[in-house]
Amino acid sequence: MSAIPAPLLDTAALPAGPADIRLIVTDMDGTLLDDAKRIPDGLWPMLAELRRRGVLFSPASGRQYATLRRQFERVAEGMVFIAENGTYVVRDGVELSSDPLDGPVAAQIARTVRRLAADGADVGAVVCGKRAAYVERTDEAFLAEVRQYYAEHRIVEDVTAVEDEMIKVAVFDFASAEHTVAPALAPFAGTHQVVVSGEHWVDVMNRTANKGTALRRLQRALGVTPAQTMVFGDYLNDLEMLDAAEWSFAMAGAHPEVIRRARHLAPSNNDAGVLRTIAHVLGL
């Protein structure tokens, strides 16, 4: 595979020659996917070459495991999926790690979102379990957003009465999640993670749960060091993951805090920035 030009890649700050990378972890939305939510066509031949070289490629997303598995169906065998913002990590259908959320806490968050909606906010909760995601809103506009991230979802009368092992509550806001939902969920921040994971999404998880925690567990299991790990992200739920790798890249156009925290800058997600960077660093 020939090298791909990498405009905006800070090549001067990178060591010369191919790096000893054993693990590549990338966020999906705003990072690997373009703004139309498409996987770059060049990823598939690149994954075959990475596998030939013994490099593990792992998607790390707020998306559900079932959704990620479907997106990578053609190459899913042996791939590690860091799903639900690190709360659920699976390889070949076997759980590698998880960080379940207490059921009463999930129910309390859902009730808070109900009150927010009753006060006029255009919001909806997605209570995420290991088996499926559960929603109460039935309008097509909301369900269209849910389907993008939760391939396995169920409409129920009462999300607080569902029997499943819950791992996360995601809240969608048709306006600004950072300005509406996040403040409303601030009381949970003392004991749990309340993370703005996108312009319209806020995720609530255990305090110990994040992509970085999941990545560090995976590194230990594989015997891979931070110096052998490459990570890509664009939003606030990627921060801890960037901290776990020496080869950490923020996408051009990423949240300012992500750019500040990452060691390097990659081209935009709309310019196949993840692929361009991998090609340059690994000498593909």
C-alpha positions in Angstrom: 0.0 0.0 0.0 1.5 3.3 -1.0 1.8 6.2 1.4 -1.1 8.8 1.4 -0.2 12.5 1.5 -1.2 13.8 4.9 -1.9 17.6 4.8 -2.3 19.1 8.3 -0.4 16.1 9.8 2.4 17.5 12.0 5.0 15.3 10.4 7.9 17.4 11.8 6.9 16.4 15.3 6.9 12.7 14.5 10.0 10.4 14.7 11.4 9.4 11.3 10.8 5.9 10.0 8.0 3.4 10.6 6.9 3.2 14.3 6.5 0.0 16.3 2.7 0.2 16.6 0.8 -2.9 17.9 -2.6 -1.4 18.7 -4.6 1.3 16.9 -7.8 2.6 18.6 -10.1 5.1 17.0 -13.3 6.9 17.9 -16.0 6.7 15.2 -18.1 9.8 14.8 -16.1 12.9 13.9 -13.0 10.8 13.7 -13.0 7.7 11.5 -16.4 8.4 9.9 -16.9 11.4 7.7 -19.7 13.9 8.4 -22.0 11.7 6.4 -21.3 8.8 8.8 -19.4 6.8 6.2 -16.4 4.6 6.7 -13.6 5.5 4.3 -13.3 2.9 1.5 -9.6 2.8 2.0 -10.0 1.3 5.4 -10.7 -2.2 4.3 -7.4 -2.9 2.4 -5.6 -1.1 5.2 -7.1 -3.4 7.8 -5.9 -6.4 5.8 -2.4 -5.0 5.8 -2.5 -4.2 9.5 -3.7 -7.7 10.3 -0.8 -9.1 8.2 1.6 -7.0 10.2 0.1 -8.1 13.6 -1.4 -4.8 14.4 -4.8 -4.9 16.2 -7.3 -2.3 15.0 -10.1 -1.5 17.6 -13.1 0.9 17.2 -13.8 2.8 20.5 -17.2 4.5 20.4 -20.2 5.6 22.4 -22.0 3.3 19.9 -23.5 0.0 20.9 -21.6 -3.2 20.4 -24.2 -4.6 18.1 -23.9 -1.5 15.9 -20.1 -1.6 15.8 -20.2 -5.3 15.0 -22.6 -4.7 12.1 -20.4 -1.8 10.7 -17.3 -4.0 10.7 -19.1 -7.3 9.9 -16.7 -8.2 7.1 -13.6 -8.0 9.3 -15.1 -8.5 12.8 -13.4 -11.8 13.5 -10.7 -11.2 16.1 -11.4 -7.5 16.4 -11.9 -5.9 19.8 -14.8 -3.5 20.1 -14.7 -0.9 22.8 -18.4 -0.1 22.9 -20.6 2.3 24.9 -17.7 4.6 25.8 -15.7 1.9 27.3 -18.3 0.3 29.5 -18.5 -2.8 27.4 -15.6 -4.4 25.6 -16.1 -7.5 23.4 -14.1 -9.8 21.1 -15.7 -12.5 19.0 -18.8 -12.3 21.1 -16.9 -12.8 24.4 -17.0 -10.0 27.0 -13.5 -8.9 27.9 -14.5 -6.2 30.4 -17.5 -4.2 31.5 -18.5 -1.6 34.0 -22.2 -1.9 34.8 -24.3 0.9 36.0 -26.5 0.3 39.1 -30.1 -0.1 38.0 -31.6 2.4 40.5 -29.1 5.0 39.3 -30.1 4.4 35.6 -33.7 4.8 36.6 -33.1 8.0 38.4 -31.3 9.5 35.4 -34.2 8.4 33.2 -36.7 10.2 35.5 -34.6 13.3 35.4 -34.7 13.3 31.6 -38.5 12.8 31.8 -38.8 15.9 34.0 -36.6 17.9 31.6 -38.8 16.9 28.7 -41.9 17.8 30.7 -40.4 21.3 31.2 -40.2 21.7 27.4 -36.7 20.4 26.4 -36.7 18.2 23.3 -34.8 15.4 24.8 -35.0 11.6 25.2 -33.2 9.0 27.2 -31.6 5.8 25.8 -31.0 3.3 28.7 -28.3 1.0 27.5 -28.1 -2.6 28.6 -25.9 -5.4 27.5 -28.7 -7.1 25.5 -30.2 -3.9 24.0 -30.9 -0.2 24.3 -34.3 0.9 25.6 -36.3 4.0 24.8 -39.7 5.4 25.6 -40.0 8.1 22.9 -41.7 6.7 19.8 -41.5 9.7 17.3 -39.6 9.0 14.1 -37.2 12.0 14.5 -35.9 10.6 17.8 -35.8 7.0 16.7 -33.9 8.0 13.6 -31.1 9.3 15.8 -31.2 6.2 18.0 -30.9 3.8 15.1 -27.6 5.4 14.0 -25.9 4.3 17.3 -28.1 1.5 18.6 -28.8 -1.3 16.1 -30.4 -3.4 18.8 -33.0 -1.1 20.5 -36.4 -1.7 21.9 -39.3 0.7 22.6 -40.7 0.0 26.0 -43.4 1.6 28.1 -41.1 2.3 31.1 -37.3 2.2 30.8 -37.0 2.1 34.6 -38.8 -1.3 34.7 -36.5 -3.1 32.2 -34.6 -6.2 33.3 -31.1 -6.1 31.8 -27.6 -5.3 33.0 -27.3 -1.6 32.4 -24.0 0.0 31.4 -24.9 3.5 30.4 -27.6 6.1 30.0 -27.3 8.2 26.9 -29.4 11.3 26.4 -30.2 12.9 23.1 -30.9 16.6 22.9 -32.2 18.1 19.6 -30.7 21.4 20.7 -27.3 21.7 22.5 -26.6 18.8 24.9 -23.7 20.8 26.4 -26.0 23.7 27.4 -29.3 21.9 28.3 -28.8 18.2 29.3 -25.4 18.4 30.9 -26.4 21.1 33.4 -29.6 19.1 34.3 -27.5 16.0 34.9 -24.8 17.8 36.9 -26.1 16.5 40.2 -24.9 13.0 39.1 -21.4 14.3 38.4 -20.4 13.9 42.0 -20.7 10.2 41.9 -20.7 9.3 38.1 -19.3 10.4 34.8 -21.4 12.9 33.0 -19.8 13.3 29.6 -20.7 15.4 26.6 -20.0 12.9 23.8 -21.2 15.0 20.9 -23.1 18.1 20.0 -26.4 16.4 20.8 -25.4 13.6 23.2 -24.6 13.3 26.9 -23.6 10.0 28.4 -23.8 9.0 32.1 -21.7 6.1 33.3 -19.9 4.9 36.4 -17.1 7.2 37.5 -14.6 4.4 36.7 -15.9 4.0 33.2 -14.4 5.6 30.1 -12.6 4.7 27.0 -9.2 5.2 28.6 -9.9 2.7 31.4 -11.1 0.2 28.8 -8.0 0.8 26.7 -5.6 0.4 29.6 -7.2 -2.9 30.5 -6.9 -4.0 26.9 -3.2 -3.0 26.8 -2.5 -5.0 29.9 -4.3 -8.1 28.4 -2.4 -7.8 25.2 1.0 -6.9 26.6 1.0 -3.7 24.6 2.6 -0.5 25.9 1.4 3.1 25.5 4.4 3.6 23.2 3.0 0.9 20.9 -0.5 2.4 20.9 -2.0 4.9 18.5 -5.2 6.6 19.3 -7.6 9.0 17.4 -10.4 11.1 18.9 -12.3 14.3 18.4 -14.6 14.9 21.4 -14.6 15.1 25.2 -15.4 11.4 25.7 -12.0 10.6 24.0 -9.8 12.5 26.5 -8.9 9.6 28.8 -8.2 7.4 25.8 -5.8 9.9 24.4 -3.9 9.9 27.7 -3.4 6.2 27.4 -1.3 6.3 24.2 2.0 8.0 23.3 0.8 8.2 19.7 -2.4 10.3 20.4 -4.0 12.3 17.6 -6.8 14.9 17.7 -8.6 15.4 14.5 -8.5 18.7 12.7 -11.7 20.5 13.9 -11.8 18.5 17.1 -13.0 20.0 20.4 -10.4 22.5 21.6 -9.7 20.5 24.8 -9.1 17.4 22.7 -6.6 19.3 20.6 -4.9 20.6 23.7 -4.7 17.1 25.3 -3.5 15.1 22.3 0.2 15.0 21.4 -0.4 15.4 17.6 -2.9 16.7 15.1 -4.4 14.6 12.3 -6.2 15.7 9.2 -10.0 16.1 9.3 -12.3 13.1 9.4 -13.6 14.4 6.0 -10.1 14.0 4.6 -9.6 10.4 5.8 -7.4 11.7 8.5 -7.2 8.4 10.4 -6.1 6.5 7.3 -3.6 9.2 6.2 -2.0 9.2 9.6 -1.7 5.5 10.0 -0.2 5.3 6.5 2.4 7.9 7.3 3.4 6.6 10.8 3.5 3.0 9.8 5.1 3.6 6.4 2.3 1.9 4.5 
